[in-house]
Amino acid sequence: MRIDKLLWFLRFSSSRGLAQDWVADGHIRLNGRRIERCSADVKCGDVLVLPLPNRVKVIELLTLPARRGPAVEAQGCYRVLDDAGATPLARPQIDT
């Protein structure tokens, strides 16, 4: 599957055209390599690094989606490998 179509199907982009721009700008990494072609092929087991507005998300593709379905369906197609979305740890209290 093409990477631009995948990003749109997985709901990381609101349109396929925006996904194409995102890839063409060189912001996406596929298995550690910078991708600049919208036609780059992705397959199950690939690791993507996606720079989102507030953080960087690292995902592993578990299955390729057949359509752009609901968010829950899209989230079942990948596994998040980083903890960037996790709640930050509480800061320890220092007695003075």
N, C-alpha and C positions, 0 to 999 in steps of 0.2 A: 504494500500500500504506500502511496506517496505521503511524505511527511506533512505537507500542507493539509491534505485531506484528513489525516490522522488528528492533527491539532484541532481542526474544526469539529470532527466527530467526538473527540474527547472533551469538548467544550472549554479548551484553553483559549480559543479565539472565537469571537462572535460571528466572524464570517470567514469564508475560505480566502477571500482576497486579502484580508488582514493577516491571515496565517502565512500567505505567500510573501507579503512584505516583511513579516517578522523573520522568516527563514532567509530571504534574499539579503537582509541587512546583516546576516551572519551572527545572530544572537543565540542560535540553537546549537547544542552539541549533541552528537549522536555517537555513542560508544567512545567518548573522549575526543572526537574529531569535530571541528567546526564545520557546519553545513551551510552552504550558500545556494544550493539548488533545490527548488521546490519539488522537483521530481525525485529527490533522494528516496530510496526504498527503505522502509522500516519493516521489521518482522518481530515475532514473539521473542522475548529474551533481550531485546535491545534496551539500552539505558539512555535516557534523554535528560539533558540538563536544560531547564526552561527558566529564563529570567523573567519573573513576574513583577508587577509594579512594586510590591512590598518585600519580596524575598526571591530567593532562587529555589526552585523545586527540582529535585532529582527523582525520576520515576523509572521503573522497569515495566516494560510492556508484558502483560500476562497473556492477553488475547487481542486480536485485532477486531475492532468493532465493525459490525455489519451496516450500521446506520448511525445517524446523529439522533440518538434517543434521549431519554431523560438523564439528568445528572447522575442519579444513582446507578443507572445502567453503564454510563461512561466510566464512573469511578471503579466499577468492577473489572475493568479491562487493564488496570495498571496497579502497581504497588508503589507507594512512596518510600524512597530509600533514605531520605534525610529527615532530620527532626526539626527543620526550620519552622514548621507549622505548630510545633508543640508549645505548650505553655512554658514560659521561661521559669527557671528555678527561682525560688524566693531568696533574697539576699540575707545572709546571716546577720543577726543582730550583734553589735559590738558594744560591750559594756564599757562605759567611760567613768 
